[in-house]
Amino acid sequence: MDLKTGTCKLVYPCRNPKDNFVSLWHFVNKMKPEEKGQTTLPHCLDNFCRGLSPCGPFWEHVLGYHKASSETPEEVLFPKYEDMKEDPCAHLRRLAGFLDALEVDESGKLASGEENKAFFRRGEVGDWANYLSSEMVDRTDRVVEEKLCGSGLRL
């Protein structure tokens, strides 16, 4: 499938950078073998702010998909997670309309039948406040503000 040829639709749920980071930290630690120990919050935040994460810099993803959704809204949907949590029914209808159908897999299992707890967490808006110090918040805000500067995107 190729986005440029219009043969697929893409949904990119965008999330508050601090909540995104905390979810990333939990995910990284759930995927890491226990014998390797946990990645500390400050170490993970340092990597996040430097753009080092399993999927690359957060802001590059966000800006790329935001731009794509502006240029081709019939092919790229860019919902904000916080908006979806606020009015899930309206956003589910919007998503179903965008995709022309919607099937839900609530089993939390991979195709192989294995449980995949690393992909499921609480998903609470603002949960970052339970994990990040004021210094971490300031650093994250500064980095994201710098990286999104001039884009018109507000997270």
ABEGO torsion letter per residue (X at the ends): XBAAAGABBBBBBBBBAAAAAAAAAAAAAAABBAAAEBBBAAAAAAAAAAGBBAAEBAAAAAAAAAAAAAABAAABBBBBAAAAAABAAAAAAAAAAAAGEBBBBAAGBBAAGBBBAAABBAGBBGAAAAABBAAAAAAAAAAAAAAABGAGBBX
